[in-house]
């Protein structure tokens, strides 16, 4: 790929010098050919497109929390209805609801900072946008 800069300081990106001949506009084609002939071009490598983030892995997140002893101990100390709301918001894969329910449950029973940090790591590893630690 090449970048050709015309005298009016507009840069055009082309697959090759031969691509100039494929430009439909005669004026643009002439301007690009003149700029290329004058040496106003350079090799160009386009930047790599950004990689898409992995989608949240809710099943792995739920399983990891269920297997975390500190989460099980903490959640078992919550009132049944709030523990059920916490579970249902995770099953529904609803990060806003999960965050709201967790924040309320945290105000009822604050987990240790170590436990919250471990849960935060589980959330981050699985791409879940929820904050367990401050």
N, C-alpha and C positions, 0 to 999 in steps of 0.2 A: 504494500500500500504506500502511496506517496501523498504528500501535502504540497499543493502548488499554491503560491501566494501571488495574486495579481497586483498590478501597480496601485490599485485602489485599496490595498491591504486586506483583501478578502481571501481567506484560505479555503481551498477546495480540497476535499479528500477523495482520491481516486484509487481504484484497485491497481492501476498500472498506467504508464504513459500512453499506452495504446487506447485507454478508455477515453482520452480526450476526443478522439475521432467519433465517439458514440454520443457526444453531447448534442442534443437536438438544436440548440440555439447557435446559429452561426457566429454571432457576436461573442457569446461566452466561449465557444470553442476556439475562436481566434485569440481571445484574451488569454485563455489558459495555455494555448500552444506558444504564444509569444513569451509568457512568463516562464514556461518550462524551458524553452530555447535559451532564455536569458539566464538560466540557472537558478531561478527562484523556486526551487522545490527541494524537498528533503524526504528521506525515507520516514515512514510513519507507522508505528505499531499502536493500534488502538488499545486503550486500557481494558483490562479484564473486567467483565461485568461483575457487579457485586453478587456474591452468592446469597441465595435466599435462605433465611433462617429456617431451621427445622421447625415443623409445626409442633405445637405442644403435644406431649405424649401423656395424656391423662391416665390411661390404664397403668402405665409404669409408675406414674406419680402416686396414684392411689395405692398400688401394691407396696411401694416403698414406704409410704407412711404407715400402712397397716403392719408392716414388718418392723417398724421402728419402735422399740420398747418404750422409749420416753414419750412418744406420741400416744401409744395405747394407754399408758398409765395416766397421762394428762387428760386425754379425752374421756376416759372412764370416770373421771371425777366431775365431769360436766353433767348438768341436768339432762335427762333423756331427750327432751325435745330439742335442745340446742345441739346435742351430739348428733341427733338425726338430721337437723338442718345442715350441720357441717358436712355430714356424709352425703346428703342429697345434692348440695351445691357442687361437691366434687364429682359426683356421678353425672350431674347435668353438664359438667365441663364449663361451668359458669364462673369465671375468675372474679367478676364483680361481686356476685353473691357470696362466693367462698371468702373473699376478703372481708366483706361486711360481717358475716357470721363469725369468722375467726376473730376479728377485732372485738366483737362483743364478748365472745367466749374468753378471750384473753383478759378482758376487764373483770370477768367472774373469777377466773383462775389463771393467774399469770404463770406461764411455764418458765423454767430456768433459761438463762441466756444461752447456755450451751445447747439445750434442746432446741430452742428457736433457731439457733444458727445451723444446727443439723437439718432441720426441716427446710430452712431457706436454701441450703445446698441441694436438697432433694428437689425442691421447686425449680431451681436454676438448671440442674442437670436435665430436667424434663421439659424445660421451656415454659413453665407455668408462671404467669405474671402475678404472683401473689407475694406479699411481704410478710414473713413470719418474725423477723427480727428488725429492730429499729436501727 
